[in-house]
Amino acid sequence: MNFLLAFLRAFRIPNLVMVWVTMYLPYWYILRPAILKGGGIPLLTAEVFNLIGAATVITTLAGYVLNDWFDREIDLINKPGRVFWGKYLSPGIALLFYAALVTSVHVMAVFIDQALNPGNHWPLWLFPGVSFLLFLYAWKLKCTPVAGNLLVSFLCALVPVITLLPEGRARLITGFNAPELMESAESLVWIYGFFAFIFNYLREQVKDLEDFSGDAACGCNTLAVIKGRDFAKKPAVITGVLVTALTGVLIKYWAETAAPNWQIQAGAATLLLPAAIVTVLLAFARTSAHYAHASALIKIIMFSGTILLIRF
């Protein structure tokens, strides 16, 4: 049982599901319907979309495995009950598994590129590029004051935006036939990306505060380690205030554009209220448990937002 729990935690199964959902919903419920309604012909089939989604999820998993390999000593302090590599399986196997994952993604990128032919060959540079950035993060940037947090947040924002790349021609044709429809759909996909960026950035800030003890002991120079927790809380609270304000603007926009009442109420209950609670919790947090509670609330907000951002 302990092995199974450690395995599930190490592989971040809920996070991987969220990656898939963050690609699936914007494409199948926003972008593709707009293309069809505007007279365009989508390029992606279900099979090719699934291949792109699988490559994205596997790339994310490879990043988790490599990050855990680099963080073995830190995790023994911060999360001893969640350590997998080095406790149940050797660190060497982690590296072999990481190499197999990255290799499989590169092979999948070739198949995706061939399936989209003719195209601009974006899979051949996107997936290797993201794999390299995740390696750079795990190797160096994770233990930096801001750069690592920004990089992870940018890569999270990229997930829904990927669906725009293969449909460039279809979006162009639809833009001629129904410009307002296409502009609205594309804007909503970008909003998904921005939503992913800002909330992941807040979560990364909170994680640095939560993991302060292990990071400090192992020389991982996050902002909290360099300047102290009290100082590092300030930018996190500012981000929380920004997130709360933007969420309020979003709900106000829904109300002014005749969104269903249940969507407005759900947004207030699962987006705005938790965002405000996270901000207050961060302002008065004193222990790692407080930051863990804030991190859990952010996950709830991210899941709810992924569903509610679809315009019902």
Rosetta blueprint (number, residue, H / E / L):
1 M L
2 N H
3 F H
4 L H
5 L H
6 A H
7 F H
8 L H
9 R H
10 A H
11 F H
12 R L
13 I H
14 P H
15 N H
16 L H
17 V H
18 M H
19 V H
20 W H
21 V H
22 T H
23 M H
24 Y H
25 L H
26 P H
27 Y H
28 W H
29 Y H
30 I H
31 L H
32 R H
33 P H
34 A H
35 I H
36 L H
37 K H
38 G L
39 G L
40 G L
41 I L
42 P L
43 L L
44 L L
45 T L
46 A H
47 E H
48 V H
49 F H
50 N H
51 L H
52 I H
53 G H
54 A H
55 A H
56 T H
57 V H
58 I H
59 T H
60 T H
61 L H
62 A H
63 G H
64 Y H
65 V H
66 L H
67 N H
68 D H
69 W H
70 F H
71 D L
72 R H
73 E H
74 I H
75 D H
76 L H
77 I H
78 N H
79 K L
80 P H
81 G H
82 R H
83 V L
84 F L
85 W E
86 G L
87 K L
88 Y L
89 L E
90 S L
91 P H
92 G H
93 I H
94 A H
95 L H
96 L H
97 F H
98 Y H
99 A H
100 A H
101 L H
102 V H
103 T H
104 S H
105 V H
106 H H
107 V H
108 M H
109 A H
110 V H
111 F H
112 I H
113 D H
114 Q H
115 A H
116 L L
117 N L
118 P L
119 G L
120 N L
121 H L
122 W H
123 P H
124 L H
125 W H
126 L H
127 F H
128 P H
129 G H
130 V H
131 S H
132 F H
133 L H
134 L H
135 F H
136 L H
137 Y H
138 A H
139 W H
140 K L
141 L H
142 K H
143 C H
144 T L
145 P L
146 V L
147 A H
148 G H
149 N H
150 L H
151 L H
152 V H
153 S H
154 F H
155 L H
156 C H
157 A H
158 L H
159 V H
160 P H
161 V H
162 I H
163 T H
164 L H
165 L L
166 P L
167 E L
168 G H
169 R H
170 A H
171 R H
172 L H
173 I H
174 T H
175 G H
176 F H
177 N H
178 A L
179 P H
180 E H
181 L H
182 M H
183 E H
184 S H
185 A H
186 E H
187 S H
188 L H
189 V H
190 W H
191 I H
192 Y H
193 G H
194 F H
195 F H
196 A H
197 F H
198 I H
199 F H
200 N H
201 Y H
202 L H
203 R H
204 E H
205 Q H
206 V H
207 K H
208 D H
209 L H
210 E H
211 D L
212 F H
213 S H
214 G H
215 D H
216 A H
217 A H
218 C L
219 G L
220 C L
221 N L
222 T L
223 L H
224 A H
225 V H
226 I H
227 K H
228 G L
229 R H
230 D H
231 F H
232 A H
233 K H
234 K H
235 P H
236 A H
237 V H
238 I H
239 T H
240 G H
241 V H
242 L H
243 V H
244 T H
245 A H
246 L H
247 T H
248 G H
249 V H
250 L H
251 I H
252 K H
253 Y H
254 W H
255 A H
256 E H
257 T L
258 A L
259 A L
260 P L
261 N H
262 W H
263 Q H
264 I H
265 Q H
266 A H
267 G H
268 A H
269 A H
270 T H
271 L H
272 L H
273 L H
274 P H
275 A H
276 A H
277 I H
278 V H
279 T H
280 V H
281 L H
282 L H
283 A H
284 F H
285 A L
286 R L
287 T L
288 S H
289 A H
290 H H
291 Y H
292 A H
293 H H
294 A H
295 S H
296 A H
297 L H
298 I H
299 K H
300 I H
301 I H
302 M H
303 F H
304 S H
305 G H
306 T H
307 I H
308 L H
309 L L
310 I L
311 R L
312 F L
